[in-house]
Amino acid sequence: MKAQQPQHPVKHSSWAYAEQHAEEEPALAQARVRAEEIGVRPASPGVAALLTVLAAATQAHALVEVGTGVGVSGLALLRGARADAVLTSIDYEADHIQAARETFKDAGLPASRARLITGRAQQVLARLTTGAYDVVLIDADAARVGDYAEQGIRLLRPAGLLIINDALDHDRVPRPAVREDSTQVMRSLEKSLQEDGRVQTSMLGAGTGLLVAARR
Ligand SMILES: C[S@@+](CC[C@H](N)C(=O)[O-])C[C@H]1O[C@@H](n2cnc3c(N)ncnc32)[C@H](O)[C@@H]1O
């Protein structure tokens, strides 16, 4: 007898359950309030918990983030990284950088743990040192995600992780009829990373998709 496929409502409730797996610290809850106020979409609770685990698993010491936002993903990464780790985080909105600074302060992190850079990702990434980073997270404009991913691969040390948030583009990537530019960009990034001999990839279902690529 053919095994029954799980129904979508069941799958959705499993996903929603998994998103709530980790209890968030007060600084993250406060950052989510700030995000509502200034109109930023922060990493989901499931993504934040996963970022903490990935940073811990790689014993990350030097991390880069494109898209500081209100600091949810940055704080999550630093919670898993080594105690002396430094996060370099880039955002072109000065008020977002300021919001993230408040998040890190609420969390009791010394200012030296986060190098927050106000600027355009494409320019700042180009100035960072090749092979010097353990984790590169991209959580910014989809239009340029291919360029950021290429820079990310350049920045990683062997076995370092490139992580793309919202890789399913608000859950539109699996729906073939959706032909939005951002959706097409994410489809083509997934394919090009799958075919890229420099990395090994996995698509995780947390949030609206986390594409993880380990540098060989
Ligand atoms: C989805 S939000 C990031 C949320 C953040 N990771 C968090 O969890 O709080 C995307 C951020 O990317 C920034 N951004 C978009 N395009 C950018 C670019 N080209 N260079 C730098 N920052 C950019 C936006 O200002 C916004 O703060």
The ligand as an SDF file (V2000), in Angstrom:
LIG
                    3D

 27 29  0  0  0  0  0  0  0  0999 V2000
   15.3060   41.8660    6.1330 C   0  0  0  0  0  0  0  0  0  0  0  0
   16.1230   43.2490    6.7850 S   0  0  0  0  0  0  0  0  0  0  0  0
   17.3810   42.4940    7.8050 C   0  0  0  0  0  0  0  0  0  0  0  0
   16.8700   41.9970    9.1280 C   0  0  0  0  0  0  0  0  0  0  0  0
   17.9840   41.6170   10.0890 C   0  0  0  0  0  0  0  0  0  0  0  0
   18.8450   40.5940    9.5520 N   0  0  0  0  0  0  0  0  0  0  0  0
   17.4130   41.2050   11.4330 C   0  0  0  0  0  0  0  0  0  0  0  0
   17.2600   39.9950   11.6800 O   0  0  0  0  0  0  0  0  0  0  0  0
   17.0930   42.0940   12.2210 O   0  0  0  0  0  0  0  0  0  0  0  0
   17.0900   43.7760    5.4020 C   0  0  0  0  0  0  0  0  0  0  0  0
   18.0570   44.9060    5.7100 C   0  0  0  0  0  0  0  0  0  0  0  0
   18.9410   45.0380    4.6000 O   0  0  0  0  0  0  0  0  0  0  0  0
   19.2400   46.3950    4.4180 C   0  0  0  0  0  0  0  0  0  0  0  0
   19.7110   46.5390    3.0220 N   0  0  0  0  0  0  0  0  0  0  0  0
   18.9930   46.3220    1.8790 C   0  0  0  0  0  0  0  0  0  0  0  0
   19.7790   46.5090    0.8020 N   0  0  0  0  0  0  0  0  0  0  0  0
   21.0270   46.8290    1.2640 C   0  0  0  0  0  0  0  0  0  0  0  0
   22.2700   47.1200    0.6260 C   0  0  0  0  0  0  0  0  0  0  0  0
   22.4050   47.1150   -0.7070 N   0  0  0  0  0  0  0  0  0  0  0  0
   23.3340   47.4100    1.4110 N   0  0  0  0  0  0  0  0  0  0  0  0
   23.2110   47.4290    2.7570 C   0  0  0  0  0  0  0  0  0  0  0  0
   22.0570   47.1520    3.4050 N   0  0  0  0  0  0  0  0  0  0  0  0
   20.9770   46.8480    2.6730 C   0  0  0  0  0  0  0  0  0  0  0  0
   17.9400   47.1210    4.7570 C   0  0  0  0  0  0  0  0  0  0  0  0
   18.1610   48.4620    5.1260 O   0  0  0  0  0  0  0  0  0  0  0  0
   17.3840   46.2600    5.8940 C   0  0  0  0  0  0  0  0  0  0  0  0
   17.7510   46.7840    7.1660 O   0  0  0  0  0  0  0  0  0  0  0  0
  1  2  1  0
  2  3  1  0
  2 10  1  0
  3  4  1  0
  4  5  1  0
  5  6  1  0
  5  7  1  0
  7  8  2  0
  7  9  1  0
 10 11  1  0
 11 12  1  0
 11 26  1  0
 12 13  1  0
 13 14  1  0
 13 24  1  0
 14 15  1  0
 14 23  1  0
 15 16  2  0
 16 17  1  0
 17 18  1  0
 17 23  2  0
 18 19  1  0
 18 20  2  0
 20 21  1  0
 21 22  2  0
 22 23  1  0
 24 25  1  0
 24 26  1  0
 26 27  1  0
M  CHG  2   2   1   9  -1
M  END
$$$$
